[in-house]
Amino acid sequence: MSLSEYFGITKKRGLTAIVGGGGKTTLMYKLADEISLEGKSVVVSTTTKIMNPCEKYSVYYDVS
């Protein structure tokens, strides 16, 4: 089972918020990577500073 299936993120369009005490950035990038590899468009954003994704994620990022 994929992360998007586990969390019920299977619709064509939607908004997903991630909150908690740890692992939010990793989860966000893993979900974005997984969904983009399915051919869907993904936008990730934050209201705070965020680490750059490491090279293991296929998502394109712009940190300007």
Contacts in CASP RR format, 6 or more apart in sequence:
PFRMAT RR
TARGET T0000
AUTHOR 0000-0000-0000
METHOD contacts of the structure
MODEL  1
MSLSEYFGITKKRGLTAIVGGGGKTTLMYKLADEISLEGKSVVVSTTTKI
MNPCEKYSVYYDVS
2 34 0 8 1.000
3 9 0 8 1.000
3 27 0 8 1.000
3 30 0 8 1.000
3 31 0 8 1.000
3 34 0 8 1.000
4 10 0 8 1.000
4 31 0 8 1.000
4 34 0 8 1.000
4 35 0 8 1.000
4 38 0 8 1.000
7 16 0 8 1.000
7 31 0 8 1.000
9 16 0 8 1.000
9 31 0 8 1.000
9 35 0 8 1.000
12 40 0 8 1.000
16 31 0 8 1.000
18 24 0 8 1.000
18 27 0 8 1.000
18 28 0 8 1.000
25 50 0 8 1.000
25 51 0 8 1.000
28 44 0 8 1.000
29 44 0 8 1.000
29 53 0 8 1.000
29 57 0 8 1.000
29 59 0 8 1.000
30 57 0 8 1.000
31 42 0 8 1.000
32 42 0 8 1.000
32 44 0 8 1.000
32 57 0 8 1.000
32 59 0 8 1.000
33 57 0 8 1.000
33 58 0 8 1.000
33 59 0 8 1.000
35 42 0 8 1.000
36 42 0 8 1.000
36 58 0 8 1.000
36 59 0 8 1.000
37 58 0 8 1.000
42 59 0 8 1.000
44 59 0 8 1.000
52 61 0 8 1.000
52 63 0 8 1.000
53 59 0 8 1.000
53 61 0 8 1.000
END
